[in-house]
């Protein structure tokens, strides 16, 4: 099976659909699936957030988004973290 990547905006009580708190991607291929979130470490890292939501943890909402939207969120996170580190 060719690789399939699905992107999600991470929304919780401190964020909104218009300004999500983060972004997560689920990568599916012949080896199975893995979830990765882009965070303050400024790289994609393994995440269990979507698995937890699928099992009933409702702390976060995951809204499917396009790759372009995911790229915009990643860039916003990069700008935010870079701005904080220069202060």
N, C-alpha and C positions, 0 to 999 in steps of 0.2 A: 504494500500500500504506500502511496506517496505521502510524504510528510504533510500533516494538516496542522495549522496553527490557528487557535482561536484566542482572541484578546478580550479582556474584561476590564472595565473600570471598577475600582474598588470604592464603594460608597458606604459611609457609616454615619453615625450621629454628628461627627465633626466635619463632614464633607458633603458634597452634593453631586448630582449627575453632571452639572456644569463645571464643577471644580472637584473632581474625585481625589481621594486621598492617595491613590496609587493605581498601579496597573499590573495585571497578572496575565500571563499567557499559558495556555495549555497546548503542549506539543504532543501530537499523536502520530505514531509511525509503526513500523513492523515490530519494534521492540516494546510497544505499549504506549503509555502516556506518562507525561511528567508535567508538573506545574512549576512555574517560575514567576517570581514577583520582582519588579524593579524597585529598588529602594534606596535609602540614604547612602548605602555603600557604592552607589552609582554603577551597579552592575546587576544583571539578572541572576537571581539565586533561587535555589529550591524553596518551595513554599507549600505548606499544607493547608492554607486558608480555604481554598476551594473545596478540598476534600472535607474539611470540617463543616463547611456550609452544606454540602451534600448529605452530611450525616446529622444535620439539625442545628448546628451552631449558627445563630442568626445575628451575630455581632456585625457582620458586613453583608452588604448586598453586592452582587456581581452582575454588572450590566454589560452584555456583549457589545463590543465596539469594533470599528474597523482598524486595520493596521495603521492607517494614517492618524486616527484619533489616538491610538496607543503611542505613536511616535511623538505626538504633541504633548502628551502627559509626561513622557520620559524627558523631553526637553525642558518642560516646566520644572520638573523635579531637579534636573541638573542645574538650572539657573538658580533655583531656590537654595540648594545646598551650597553652590559656589558663592552666592551672596552672603550666606551665613558664615562661611569660613573666612571671608575677607574682613569681617567686623572684629 
